[in-house]
Amino acid sequence: MTASGQRRALVLFSGGQDSTTCLAWALTQFAHVETLGFDYGQRHRAELDCRAALRSRLTMLRPAWSPRLGEDHLLDMTVLKQLGASAMTDDVAITMQSDGLPTTFVPGRNLLFFTLASALAYRRGLDVLVGGMSQTDYSGYPDCRDNTLKALQVALSLGVDRPLTLETPLMWLDKADTWELAQQLGGPALVELVRTETHTCYLNRRDTLHAWGYGCGHCPACVLRAQGHQQWMARGAVSRTPG
Ligand code: ZN
């Protein structure tokens, strides 16, 4: 068992590709893992509907994972919608704003998510918070950046007077690396689970199964996921070439 083997984690688990990969990662790292989802009136509600099936399918992938997976929690975060419209929650076109951020940016979202996660972790006796944020391949959301989350880790630990660790295993990975991480953690079965059972599309479309999964194929989330999958497949082709 690793040094972190006795630690207890709470994974921010939306039902998307990244948080599902993070959940598999946490199940390899920690003795006990609980999951937390947020209903903030997101247009891509389909991802919330994927969560229960994903949790149950993950426990079947590796014998060690099943006893580690604990309770699931879902919090109502529709207050985010009251703070203002975004393309993530309302019928707003996905475009670039004058400040260089896309209209899918929901200000404060990850700050609030982690703050609530720290409160739940306190109640549940959990000491690690895991999130799928990445600075490499996202849309420049400032609350996905490493410095933001490092500062938040300090603030939250002080605020509950307990050492809380914020783990972001995808922080320096791109989308192709995230597919590769799934392959390393759970082999082809996990890759297939991520491909067919997770949801990414901002427009909530699940009618067409592509090589990279379900989605409209055109929104920024679909494009990122599809490109990452294509790059990862191309890398695989290179590494499989004899000699
Ligand atoms: Zn889409």
Boltz pocket constraint, residues with backbone or C-beta under 6 A from the ligand:
constraints:
  - pocket:
      binder: B
      contacts: [[A, 200], [A, 201], [A, 202], [A, 203], [A, 204], [A, 205], [A, 215], [A, 216], [A, 217], [A, 218], [A, 219], [A, 220], [A, 221], [A, 222], [A, 223]]
      max_distance: 6.0
